Amino acid sequence: MAYLWFKAFHLIGIVVWFAGLFYLVRLFIYHVEANQEPEPAKTILKNQYQIMEKRLYNIITTPGMLVTVAMAIGLLSTEPEVLKQGWLHIKLLFVSLLVAYHYYCSRLMKQLAADECRWSGQQLRALNEAPTVMLLVIVLLAVFKNNLPTDITVWGVFGLIILMAVTIQLYAKKRRRDKEKLMGQIGQVPQEQN
């Protein structure tokens, strides 16, 4: 029975953790892009994003990570023999990368607060795809275990990464064009009135 409780709360922790990670970097993107706004909107937006980032990280994302890890330890304590299986070692490697990503987000949050972040909105969009790829690999390993069809999975993950990168680039290009078009329209209005 303990195994089922650990598993249930492990899954809940995962959902909370990933919801936080997905939204946190999206806030970073908005925070960086607020630099392009005129004052006082720039300062107001950056202050608001900073508050939202801290709350999301401290109240949702980090507790989600802690519950996930604690319940995983509980699961392993009920089935210690699983620690000898190769698929779990790979899964734990990806979980370690995810924990590092989590703490790197904290570092980025501090850099944003100090106005020292060097990441562009487009670079942050690419960074925001990292937890998606890690989640995909972790879930596939948890479901298939040692029977993971690596040939199809490897190509599927590779294809997904390429698709995400292309989509990010196309979306960023569309946004730039839309912004240039809007700026062109704004620039034409005063000329037509003269």
C-alpha positions, 0 to 999 in steps of 0.5 A: 500500500505504501508503494501506491501512496508514494507513486500517487504523490510522486505523479502529483509532484511531477505535474506540479514541478513541470507546470512550474518549470514550463511557466517559469521560463515563459515568465523569463521571456516576458521579463526580457522582452519587457526591456523593449517597452517604453517607460513606465511600462518597462519598469512596471512589467519587469517588477511584476514579472519579478514578483511572479517569478519568485512566487512561482519558483518558491511556492509551486516549482520548488515544492513540486520538485521536493515532493517528486524527489521525496516520493521517488526515494519512498518508491525506491525504498519499497522496491530497492532491487530496481536500483540495479536496472539500467533504465533507472540509471538513465532515468536518474541521469535525466532527473539529475539534469532536470534538477540542475535545470531547476537550479539554473532557472533560479540563477537566471531569475537572480540575473533578471532581477539584477538586470544582468541576464544576457539571454534573449527572448529567442534563446529563452524560448529554446531553453524552455523546450529542455524540460519537455525533452527531459520529461519525454525521455523520463516518462518513456523510460518509466513506462517501457523500462528495459524494453524501451524501443530505442531505435524508434524512440531515439529518432522520435526524440531527435525529430521532436527536438528538430521540430521544436527548434524549427517551430521556435525559429519560425515563431520568432521570425513571425513575431519580428515581422509582425513587429516590423509591420506594426512599427511601419504602420505606426511610422506611416500614420504621422506622415499621412497626416502631414 
